[in-house]
Amino acid sequence: MEKAAPLRLGFVPLTDCAPLVIAHELGLFQKYGLQVTLHRELGWATIRDKIIYGELDAAHALAAMPVAATLGLGSIRCDCLTALVLNLHGNAITLSDDLRERGVHDGPSLKQVVQQLRHKKTLTFGAVAPFSSHYFLLRKWLIKSGINPEHDVRIVIVPPPQMVANLKAGHLDGFCVGEPWNSVAVQSRVGWCIAASAELGPEHPEKVLMVRRDFAEKRSAEHTALLAALLDACAFCDEPENHAQLVATLARPEYVGVPEPALLRGFRGEISTTNSRARIVRDFVIFHRHDANEPSAAKAGWVLQQLREVTTGLEPSAFNATLGRRVFRTDLFEKAVRFRATMHEAKAESTITPTLAE
């Protein structure tokens, strides 16, 4: 029998790609009988298109992406689904140092600066994709501050790794992005964090494992094994004693490729208001605890509600519970949980502990 080709698994260089990276490095994919190759991609449009056109089998993806692809929002229609939430939270809003020098210290003071600059400059903010928690939460934060995101400012789409360079060059006045890029901006002395997504949308789903429906159906056994391996990895990522190992691994150029101190801040929930001052945000990123990994009806509902609020051209009724169940597959998740439990029981007497590959 011809040997199956390795699964092609895509990711964007962010702190929350950790489960995919650590599953590869600890041999967790092999533990479940899989061969996997990781593919580092620049941004979310690339991830989406490579899933749709079959260049990737599965990917680290924004929670709204499987729904958006299924409906053809921003792309051709392609039935996609997720059976695993990789993490909750993990993003922050960062503003430029120039805005702080103008007196900005919260949302209302930002509104004052927007009004002062009305006839001179339109402030520009970056989000990573139009159908992303970053875009949803940035808009809500601006609206809560009395700023109309459609008329008072501009929101543009920028890949996560390019946010800091654009802030430094003055093309952006702020952005909402996942770690470590907020901490990189602070350490580069070009920005400061004003809010975290854990505060703006408590327990919101952030990244998921995205696959095409035909992949999940035709390669069901591999999909189930992939989910089980990533569940192990998510549990590993949530343990504080593993964070030093995670940071050292993610810092490598083939993964995130930024200095370890910037990565560590995200795992610790250190939100830096200046290069020397930080505050701790509880549950800044959650990989496994609090039932984070289940693609539940509540998580699907949150995504659908955000899409309902920002999408034009579709009736609000299109974003319904039936669609949520079709895309957020609790049945496939539960199947993987059972498979994982069976595998753990079978290896219960083994004393072999996975170690990082050389």
N, C-alpha and C positions, 0 to 999 in steps of 0.2 A: 504493500500500500504506500502511495506517495505521501511523504511527510508534509504536514500542513505548514503553510508559510507562517512566520511569526506575526502576531497581532501588531498592528501599527497604532500606537497610542500617542495622541498629541497633547501638548501642554503649552501654556504661556508662562514666561518666567515671572512668577509671583510666589510669595510665601505659601499660598494655599495650593500650589502644585505639589506640596510635600508628600501627600499620600502616594501619588504616582511614582515619584522619585524614590521614596523609601521602600516601596514594594519592589522596585527594580533592584535597588542596592542590597536589600536584605534577602533577596532570593525568594520573596513571597510568591511571585508569579510562578516560578519553577515548582514551588511547594504544591501548588494546585495544578501542576501539569501543563503550564503554559509557557510558550516562548513569546516574548514581547520586545519590541523595539520602541524606544521613546523618541519623539520628534518634537524639538523645540520650535515653536512658531512665534512670530512677532506679535500678532494680535488676534482679536476674536473673529474678524471677518475671514481671516485665513482658516481658522479652526472650522468655522461654519461651512465654508465652501469645500474644504477637503473632506469633511464628513459627508456632505451632500453628494459630491462627485466620486466618493469611494476611495479617495487617496489616503484616508485614515479610517480605521475600523471603529475607534472609540476615542473620546477626548474629554479632558478637563474643560468644562464649558460653563458659561453663565447660566444661571438657573432658568432664565426666560428663553434661552436659545432653542431648546427642543420644541417649545410651543410656537415660537416665532417661525421656525423652519416648517413646522407642520402646517401652519396657516399661510405660508408664503410671504411673511412680513420681512421685507428687505432682501429677499432671495427668491429663487424658484421654490415651489412647494415640494417638500420632501418629508414623508412620514418619519418622525424621529421620536425618541422616547428617552426617559431616564428611569433607572431602577435603583439609583444610589445618589444621595446628597453627600457631597464630599466635605462640606463645611458650612457653618453658619457665620455670618459677619466677616470681618477681616479688612474692611475698607475705612478710609477716612477722607475728610475734606481738608485740603491744604490750600492756604492763601499765600500770595507773594509777600515778601518782606516790604515791598513798596506800599502795599495796602496797610500794613501795620504802621509804617511810618506816617501814613495819612490819618492815623487815628482809629483804624478798624480793630475792634477787639471782640465783636460779636455780630450777630445778624443785623440788628437795628443800626449799628454804626456803619456797617457795610452799605445799608440802604442810603444813609446820609451821603456817603462818598459817591455812590451811583448817581444820586441827584445832583451833587456838586459838579460831576463830570459830564452831565447829560449832553451838553452841546459841544463837548470837546473830545470825549472818548467813550466808546461802549466797552465796558468790561467784558472779557472773554474767559469762559471757564471750560475746562476739558472734562469729558466723560469718555469711558472706554468703548461704549457701544450705545446705540439708541434704545436697545431693548436689554437694559442691564439695571441691576440694583443701584449702580453708581448714578445713572441718569435719573432713575425714579427718585432716589433719596436726595440728590442734589437739587432737583426741582422743588421737592417738598420743603427743603430747608430754605431755599430762596423765597418761596411763597410765604412761609411762616415768618420770614424776616420782612415781609412787605414788599418784596421784589418780584416783579412779573418776569418769569424766565423767558417768555416769548417776545417781550417788548423792551424791557429795561436792560437786559444783558444778552450776550450770545452764549450758547452752549455748542461746542464743536466736538467732534469725535477724534480721539488721539489714542494710538496704541499705548498700553501701560509703560513699556520701557522708554517711550519718547516724551513722557510727561515732564520730567525734570528739566531736560534740555530746552523744551519749549517755554517752561516757566522762567528759566535762566535767561533765555533770549528775549523775553518780554512778549512773546506771542500769546501767552496765557497769563491771566491774573490769578488763577487758582484752578484746582481740579479736584475730582473725586476719583480715587484709584485705590487698588489694593496694595497692601504692604508687599515689598519693602520700599516702594517708591515714595511714600510720604516721608519715611525716615531718611531716605537718601536726599530728599529735598532739604530737610532740616540740617543734615550733616554737611550738605553743600552750601549752607547758609544762604539759601535763596527762598525758603518758605517756612511756614509754621502751620501746625494742625489746629483746626478750630472745632472739629466734631468727628466722632467715630460712628460707623454704621451700626454698631451695637447699641448706641444711644438713640439713633434716628429710627431704626427699625428692629427692635429687639426680637431675636430669634428668627430673623429672616433667612431664607435659604440663599446661599451665595453661589457656590459652584456645585455642579453635578457631573456625573459621568454621562455623556451624551453618545448615543448610537443611533443608527438608522433602524427602523422597525424591521426591515428585512434581515439585517444582521442578527438582531435579537431572536428572530424566528428561525432562520436557517442555521445559525451557529449557536444554538441555545446552550449547549454544554459549555462551550468556551465562554460565552457571556456570563453564565452562572459562576464559573470558576474565577473570572475576572472580578466580578462583584465580591466574591468571598475573599480574594487576595487583598482587595482594596479596603474591605472592612477591617481586616487585620492591620493594615497600614494606618487607617484612620485612628484605630485604638492606640497604636504606637505613638502617633503624632500628638495625641492629647495628653500624654504623660510628661510632666515637667522634667523628670529625670532624663528624658530622651532629647530635650531641646538642644543641648550643646552638640550632640551628634547630628541632629537634623540641620542645624545652622552650618556646621562645618561641611556637610554634604551639599546643601543648597548653594553655598558660596562658590562652588566650583563653576568654572566658565561654561560648561556644557549644560548647566541647570539655570540658576538665576544669575550668578556671576557678579554679586556685589559683596562688599566687605561684611564680615560676620557681625560686627556691632549693629549695623542697620537691620539685618535679618533678625537678630535676637530681640530687638525692641518689639517687633510684631508678635513674637511668641509670648512675650511678657506683658503685652498690652500697654506698653509705654508710649503714650501720645505726647509728642514733644511740641510745646508751644514756643520754645526757643532751642538753640543748640545746647543750652545748659539746664533748661527746666523741662520737666515732664510730669505728667500725671498718669496714674494707672487706671485703665478702663477695664472693669470687670468683664470677663468673658469676651474679650476683644475678638478672638477667633475661637470657634469651637469645632473640633474635628469629629468627635464621637459621642461625648457625653450628652445628656438631655435628649436622647433619641434623635440625635442630629442627622443620622444617616438615612432614616426612613423617608421615602418620598411620599409623605402623608397627604391626605386631603387638605389639611390646613396649610401645608407648604405650597401645594398646587394653588389653593385659593388665594394666597398672598400674591403669587406671581400673576395669576389671572386678573386680580384686582388692579395691580399696577399697570398691566398692559391695557386694560379697559380704560384707564384714565388718560393714557398718552397716545393711544392709537386712533388715527382717523381713517375713514374709508370702510370700516367694518362696524356693524351694529354691536352694541355692548353685549347683546345676547349671545354673540359668537363665542364669548369667553365664559363658557358655562362649565358646570361640574362634570358633564360627560366628557368634554375635552380634557379637563383636568385628570380624570381617571384614565383616559386614553394615553396621555403623555407621561404622567407620574405613576409608575407601575408598582404599586405596593405588592401585587402578587409575585412579580419577579424578584423583588427585594426579599420577600419572605421565603421564597424558594432558595435563594442564595444563603440566607441565614440558616436554614435547615441543613444545606449542604456543608456550610462552614462548621456547624456543630458536629456533624457526622465525621468530618475530617479531623476535628480536634479530638473527638473521642477515640478515633482510630490511632491517633498518635499520642494519646495520654501517657503512655508508658515511656515515651521517648524523652531523653534528656538533652537532645540536641537543640541548641538555641541558634537561630539565624545570626550571622555576623556580616558586617559590611564586606562586599566583594572587594578584592584587592584591585 
